[in-house]
Amino acid sequence: MPESPRFENGWFVVPWQVIFRDIDAFGHVNNAVYLTYFEWARAQLWFALTGAAGVPSDIGFIVARAEIDFKLQIGMEPIDICVRIGAIRNTSFDTLYEIRKRSSGQVAATGMVVVVLFDWKAQTKVPVSDALRQKVRALQQET
């Protein structure tokens, strides 16, 4: 049975087993796939923060910006996709990432994605609530 996501040392850790389709002709995870890993972990964190049912329509944000720094190659191996929320602004916040090799704990990549809270029906951005800010601080063990 796969491990469940968990909060650990201020990070939301999402265990993942790299699968064959993620590997390119050079035998390592293709660079573009890292964004998919970030997306998966970000969605799982959102569901944990909001108590949402885990369906796509429950995702209340859009991606505004993404960046990745590649440090080590990843093969077909178990990894941990770690995500936490960084700076929180009026309608947006940063999601910070570390992808770690489970066997060694080495950081294979870091990244940041800026998301804007979004009301899909009204097609407009919405403010970050005080309740969400407080829940982030509590779950990430911040004072």
Long-range contacts (C-beta under 8 A, 24 or more apart in sequence): 5-41, 5-44, 5-45, 5-48, 7-48, 7-139, 7-140, 7-141, 9-141, 10-84, 10-140, 10-141, 10-142, 11-82, 11-83, 11-84, 11-98, 11-140, 12-41, 12-44, 12-45, 12-48, 12-82, 12-83, 12-84, 12-139, 13-80, 13-81, 13-82, 14-40, 14-41, 14-44, 14-45, 14-80, 14-81, 14-82, 14-83, 15-78, 15-79, 15-80, 15-81, 15-102, 16-40, 16-78, 16-79, 16-80, 16-81, 17-77, 17-78, 17-79, 18-74, 18-75, 18-76, 18-77, 18-78, 18-79, 19-76, 20-76, 22-76, 23-75, 23-76, 27-75, 28-73, 28-74, 28-75, 29-73, 29-74, 29-75, 31-68, 31-70, 34-68, 34-70, 34-99, 34-109, 34-111, 35-66, 35-68, 37-79, 37-81, 37-99, 38-66, 38-68, 38-81, 38-83, 38-95, 38-97, 38-111, 38-113, 40-81, 41-81, 41-82, 41-83, 41-97, 42-83, 42-95, 42-113, 42-115, 44-83, 45-83, 45-84, 45-85, 45-95, 48-139, 49-132, 49-135, 49-136, 49-139, 50-132, 57-120, 60-117, 60-118, 60-119, 60-120, 60-126, 61-115, 61-116, 61-117, 61-118, 62-115, 62-116, 62-118, 63-113, 63-114, 63-115, 64-92, 64-114, 64-115, 64-116, 65-112, 65-113, 65-114, 66-111, 66-112, 66-113, 66-114, 67-111, 67-112, 67-113, 68-109, 68-110, 68-111, 69-109, 69-110, 69-111, 70-108, 70-109, 71-106, 71-107, 71-108, 71-109, 71-110, 72-101, 72-106, 72-107, 72-108, 72-109, 73-108, 74-99, 74-101, 74-108, 74-109, 77-101, 77-102, 77-103, 78-102, 78-103, 79-108, 84-140, 85-136, 85-140, 86-112, 88-128, 88-133, 88-136, 89-128, 90-127, 90-128, 91-116, 91-117, 91-125, 91-126, 91-127, 91-128, 92-116, 92-117, 92-125, 92-128, 93-128
